[in-house]
Amino acid sequence: MLEMKEEISKWIRQAEHDLEMANHIFKDGGYDTCAFLCQQAVEKYIKAYFIFLLQRAAPKTHYLDELGKELNCPQDIMDLLKDLSADYMIARYPDVTVKAPFEEYSADDAQKKINMAATIIEWVKGQMKI
């Protein structure tokens, strides 16, 4: 059991770092990278919750909505997971959309991603009672 707690702690610590970096990069105008780091922070929190709830390693996927389905997340959280899930690709790869990733995101978009991540993370923390 201690091993699982340590694993969960690592996922959460890295998620917190990703979220902190998202906020720093937001201030510098790196809105695409901010969106990506929000997705990453949520992915890591969701995987920590997966380990916590199911007592096994989380699947190696970046599709947040797939993880959310396995965890039976409520619909409002599922909607946010689905939205953030797209940022794994859109924020990184120029061939996914018409524009380059940095041209796809505005300050408003990035702020929305930060808010979505915060909502999901607070929900996860509540489920895990942390």
N, C-alpha and C positions, 0 to 999 in steps of 0.2 A: 504493500500500500504506500509506503514511503516513496518508492520509486515513481509511482503514478503522481504523487504530490509534487515531486521534484520536476517531473516532465511538464505538468500543468503550469508550474511556476515559471519554467523557461519560456513556454509559449506566451504567457502573460507578460513577462518582462520584455520580450522582444516586441510584442504588440504595443506596449506602452511606449517603447522607444520609437517605433514606426509612427505612432500618433504624434509624438513630440516632434519628430522630424517633419511630419506633414504640416504642422502648425508653423514651424520655422520657415519652411519652403514657401508656404502660402504668403508670408510677409515679404518674401523676395520676388513674388510674382511667378513662381514655378507651379502654376495651377494644374498642369497635367501631372507632374510628379506628386503634387499634393493629393490629387484624386487617386493615383496609384497607391500611395502610402496609406490612404484611408482604407482602400480595399484590402491591403495587406494586414493592417491592424485588425480589421474585422475578421479576416480569415484566421488569423492566429488566435483571437479570442474565441471564435466559433470552434476551432479545433481543440482549444483548451476545454471548452464546455463539452465537446464530444468525448474527450478522454474522461472527464469528470463524470459524465452521465452514463456512458456505456462501458467504461473501464477497459477500453482497448484503444489502440492507436487510431488516429483519425486517417481517413483516406487521403491519398496524395492527389488532391484535386484543388483547382482554384475556383471552381463553380460554387459560390456561396449558397445559391439557392438549392443545389443538390444536398449540400451539408445540412441546410435548414430543414429540408424535407425529412432527412433521416432523424433529425432531432425533434420533429413535430413542432417546429416553431409556429407561433401564432401568425395569422395572415398579415398583420401590419408589419411584423418583423420580416416575413418572407418577401413582402413588396420591397422593402429597403435592401434586403440581401440581393434580390434580383437586379435592382438598379446598380448597386455597387459592383456586382459581379462583372458587369460589362467593362468596368474600368481597368480590369486586369489586361485586357487587350487594347482597348481604345486609347488608353493613356500611354501606351508603349510602342505600338507598331504603326508606321505610316501607311501601310497597305490595308488597314482595316476600315478606314473611312476616307472621305474625299480629301480632307485637310490633313496636315501634319498634326500629330498629337498636341503639340503646344498651342496650335491654333484652334483646337476644339474646345478648350476650356477657358472660361472667363473667371473673374474673381467671384462672381455670384455662384457659378457652377461649383467652384472649389469649396466655397463656404457651405453650400448645400451638402457636399460630400462629407465635410467635417461634421456637420450636424447629424447626418445620417449615421455616420460611424459612432458618434457619441450616444445616440439613441440605442443603437444595437448593443454597444458595449455596456451601457447601463442596464439593459435588459439581461444580458448574460451575467453580469455581476450579481444582479438580483436573484437569478436562478441558482447561482453558485454560492450565494450569500457571502460575497467578498466585498 
